[in-house]
Amino acid sequence: MQGLKPSQLTALNRLFNRRFPAEDVYTVEQARELALLSRAIGRQIGLLIDRKGRVQTVIVGKAGSILIPELPRGRSGGERLRGLRLLHTHLTPDGLSQEDLMDMLFLRLDAVIVLTVNPVGEPVQWQAAHLLPTNVNGQGYHLEQPRPWDRTTAQVVGTAEALEKDLSRRAESSREAENKPRALLISVAALPRIIQERNLDELAELARTAGLGIAGRMVQRVPQVNPRLIMGRGKVAELEVLTLQGRADTLVFDGELSPAQLHNLADITERKVIDRTQLILDIFAQHAVSRAGKLQVELAQLRYTQPRLVGKNRAMDRLMGGIGGRGPGETKLETDRRKIRERMARIRKDLERLRRQRAFTRDRRSRQGIPLAALVGYTNAGKSTLLNTLTRSEVLVENKLFATLDPTTRRLRFPAEKELILADTVGFIRNLPKELMDAFRATLEELEAADLLLHVADASHPDLLQQISAVETILAEMELDRMPRLLILNKWDQLAAPARAELADAFPHALPVAAKTGEGCKALLEQLEMRLLHQATNIVTEISPSLN
């Protein structure tokens, strides 16, 4: 407001008290007043007007731009607009700019309207834009043609309310059809688009396993990730449109977001924002049944949450009492951090006790001379189905990622009173979050005690090679890559003859099976008997060099 005359400030205050038409853009007198004042001060003037025609905010910008101040939180409901329209002036003949449209998208305004002003302070023409319920020609908004300034029939409120009804109707039909929250899936990376699409396919399966409906997806390939918002301002605006049109209340990002990115995206979009690690942690929390599983999930969640507590700098933390710590005491943030540390310490002690109990069980089994074979592999590869088929058990089997979380062991009996232990462990996944790797060490200790690892792979999956490579990478990280193992190509019955021949050439040492039908299981049992019960020399099966 610096540099404005008292008379100009008074005129701006009069604008604040004006009552604009609910449907039309303005009256003729209001247009003249706004244009004349904008030219007199040499700056753009903006008005945020509600649906009753009342001016909520008067904004004085610069000669070529206007800055909308921070607005109150949006009205409740992801399918609702802000309930405000922006009417502002341009001191040039140009209509709505890209920046104006971005403001409309970011703020979910009912409409954005520009009134152009000539050099003598007279209104020339106006132009409006509003959002659309679905994209048309790749655009999420409708940009009207400029009109003469005195032809103001616009139906601004009617259009906004109709748009909200359409969005609400679509949201209700989606909820009735799915009866679950809806999520928009986003991938922002330097990877080729085809790989990003495949990663989003897996992310979609994770989202469905977590109980989310899929509202849509967005892929952006960038040379370098934006450290503040992970994506550029234009893409964030496009994301806002897709979220509104898809009736999504959750944004799920492939990969891991930094604490700053999580906070900034949630603040801008006013929606729940989670990353791939949070999604996997949520799935584990849903599927954990045993005490050990629940403790390990909680430990992983606390490890993930601890660095994401937002507040003061760690250097400014105050301890309770002590030299240099007396005074106001702990802040809420510091109290939360201390509680997390204390809870993590208690969980580690409980897990250590459970680890000793498992070690005792393994030692007793080892003294009895019963060999152990452990099933490993990518999640949803069919490990539990194979366990059920071989041991005639009824372990939970679902066509979901991470359907089985807690380890399961069953006895597998052979003729002549011979037997071995078959263990089913949690499935692996690419880029397994470090929090989960560390927390589930106690569960995965079954693998370290195994005499043979049975690597189960989904032969019918289009990303078979990538999944095998991901499992091999995780085994190497756990220092289990030198253990004897046998590759099992499951779901063999879903392959055509040419695909079978191709995989047989690529993996000559692998055993093809169909766990559901039992095809190939006899050959697998013979291999287990030969390797484990006849004390044959265990040789690490080499994975095909085609993976490299």
Buried (B, 14 or more C-beta within 10 A) or exposed (E): EEEBEEEBEEBBEEBEEBEBBBBBBBBEEBBBBBBBBBBBBEBBBBBBBBBEBBBEBBBBBEEEEBEBEEBEEBEEEBBBBBBBBBBBBBBEEEBBBEEBBBBBBBBBBBBBBBBBBBEEBBBBBBBBBBBBBEEEEEEBBBBBEBBEBEEBEBEBBEBBBEBBEBBBEBBEEBBEEBEBBBBBBBBBBEBEEEBBEBBBEBBBBBBBBBBBBBBBBBBBEBEEBBEEBBBEBEBBBBBBBBBBBBBBBBBBBBBBBBEBBBBBBBEBBEBBBBBBBBBBBBBBBEBBEBEBBBBBBBBBBBBBBBEEBEEEEEEEBBEEEEEEEEEEEBBEBBEBBBEBEEEBEEBEEBBEEBBEEBEEEBEEBEEEEBBBBBBBBBBBBBBBBBBBBBBEBEBBBEEBBBBBBBBBBBEBEBEEEBEBBBBBBBBBBBBBBBBBBEBBBBBBBBBEBBBBBBBBBBBBBEBBBBBBBBBBBBBEEBEBBEBBBBBBBBBBBEBEEEBBEEBEEBBEEBBBBBBBEEBBBEEBEEBBBEBBBEEEEBEEBEBBEEEE
